Amino acid sequence: MTAIVPSNNEARLGDLAYATQYANAMPGIAQWRERMVKASTKQAYKLRCRLECVFAQMRNRGLRFFRLRGADKVKGEALIHLLAHNMICGARLRLAAVP
């Protein structure tokens, strides 16, 4: 697993935020800087906003933690929340389409 974490300065500096600034950086920092300027990483990071919105809405609907234990039960609980999310979005889109 590799981390896709933006620099705090990314918004105003762009790719310059990942320029090597320190001679004795910690191990892994150079690889992170190289990874963050690649086009594939930028594309993956753009997809993050879609998922964060869904998880934020699920959290606002009461999913702060899973109430069940076990991989299958947790998966089922997550799928129920995702199904509810899809139904709510579908209803909102249908209402918006009606003139």
N, C-alpha and C positions, 0 to 999 in steps of 0.2 A: 504494500500500500504506500502510495506517495502522497504527500500533502500538497494541496493547492491552496496556498494561503497568500493573500495579497500583502504587499508592503503598505505601511501606513501612508506612504507618500505617493502611492500609485496614481491616484486620481489627478494630481496636479503635475506629476513628472512623467507619467507614462512609463516607457521602457527604461528611462534613465533612473528610475527608482531602484532598479535591480543591478545597476552598474556596481562593480566592485569598488567599495570605498575603504575597506580596511585591509591592511596587509596580513594581519594575523587573525583572520576570521575563524570562528568555531568550525569543526568538521561538519560537512553537510551543507553549510551556508552557500558555498560556491555552486554546488549542484542545484540547490534550490533556486538560486539566482538565474542559472542557465535554463532550468526547467520553466520558470515563470515567463520568459520572453518567447518561448516557442509558440507557434500558431495553434498547435493542438491543445496546449494547456489553456490558452486564452479562450478557445472554443468550449472546452469543458467547463471553465469557470463561468461562462455566460449561461450555461444550463443550470447553474446553481441557483439562480434567482427564481426559477420556476419551482424548484423543490422547496426552497426556503419559505415561499409564500404558502404552499400547501401545509407544511409542518406548522407554520405560525397559526394558520386558521384552525388546524386540528387542536393545537394547544389552547386556543381561545375557546374551543368547544368542550374543553374539559379533559383532554388527553395529556395529563402532566406526567403520568407514569403508567406502565402496564399493570393491571390488577391481577393478571394470571401469571403462572409460571410454566416454563416449558416452551420449547421453540414452536411447536405446533399451535399451542394456545395463544402465544404472543402473536404469531403470524395471523391467526384468525381474528384476534382483537384488532390488529392493525388493518386488516382487510375490511372489517366492518366500518372502521372510521373512514377509510378511503372510499368505500362505497357511499357512505353518507355524504362525504365531500362531493363526490361526483353527482349525486342526486341533487344536492343544493345548488351546485353550479349549473346543472341542466335546467332546473326550474327557473333560475335567474335568467338564463339565456332565452328560454321559451317566453317568459314574461316580457323581455326586451324586444322580442321579435313580433309580438302582437301589436298591430297599429292602434 
